[in-house]
C-alpha cells in the first residue's frame, strides 16, 4: 500500500499504543514461561507455542476479537481505516488482564524457585 499524504495523528498514536501493549504481553508470556520452565529451550518453546496457539485460536474461532494477537496488526489496520479504536478495546482489555496475570505468575514462580 502506498501512503499518500501525512497520516492522521490519532490512528498513528493508537496503533503505537496497541502495538506496545501486544509487545508487553509477549514479554509477559516469555517471563512466565521462563519462570516455570527448567531450561531456556523449554521456556522459548513454551512461549512460542502459546503465542502461535493464540493466533490459531483467534483465526479459527470468534474469540479473535478478544485475543491479544489482534493488537499486533492494529497499526496498519488503523492507518488503512479498516478498523476503529473501539473495535480493539476488548482485545486491549483482555491483554491487560492476561499481562498482569502472567507477570504475577512469573514473579511468584521465580520467588518460589529461589526459596
N, C-alpha and C positions, 0 to 999 in steps of 0.2 A: 504494500500500500504506500502511496505517495502522500506525504504531508504537505499540503499547500497552505501557506499562511501560518501564523503563530497559533499554537493550540491554546485553548482556554485554560486559565489557571486552575479552576475548580477541579476538573477531571484529572489534571496532572497531579495535584496535591492529594486528591482522594486515592488515585491509583498508587501513589508512593506510600501512603499510609497503609492501604490494604496489602501491598506487596511486602512492606516491612513487617506487618502483622503475621503474614504467612511465613516469612523467614524466621521470626522469633519462635513460631510454632515448630518449625523444622528443627531449630536448635534445641527446643524443649524435648522433642522426640529423641534426639540423639543423646541428650543429657540423661533422660530416663533410661534409655537402652544401655548407656554406659554404666549407669549406677547398678543396673540389675544383671548385666552380663559379666561373665567371668573373664572374657578375653576381648581384645579390641576388635577382632574379626567378628565375634558374636554380636557385639554392640553395633558395628557398622551394618551387618546383615539384618539384624532385627529392625534397625531404624529404616533401612531401605525397604524392607518388606512392609512395614507399617505405612509408609508414605505411598508406596505403589498400590497396596490394597485399598487405601482411602481413595486413590484416583480411580481404580476399577469400580469400587463401590459407588462412587459418585457418577460414573459414566453409565452404569448399568441399572441404577435404581433412581427413584425420585428423591432420594436423600441428598443428591448433589447440591441442592440449594443450601443445605445446612453444613456441608463439609468444608474444611479449610482449603481444599485444592482449588476451589473456585476463585479464591483470592489471588492465586498465582497469576492468573490471566486477566485480572481486573484492570491493570493499567491500559493495556491495549483495547480491551472492550469498552472502557470508559472513554478513551480518546476517539474511538470509532463510533461512539454513541450507540453501541449495541446493548448496553445495559445502563441501569441507573444506580446511583449510590444506595438507594432504598432497597434494591434487589439484592445487594451484597451484605446488608446488615445482619440477616440471620446467620450467614456463614461467619461473619466477623464475631458475633456474639458467641457462637459455639467454639470458635477458635480461641477466644479469650479464656473461656471456661476450661477448655482442654489444655491450653498452655499453662494456666495456673495449676491445674491438677497434675500435669506431667512434671512441672518444676517442683511441686511439693513432694511428689513421689521420688524424684531424683535426690532431693535434699535428705529426705528421711531414709531412703535406701542406703545412701552413702554414709549417713550418720550411724546407721545400724551396723554397717560393714566395718566401720572404724572401731566400734566398741568391741 
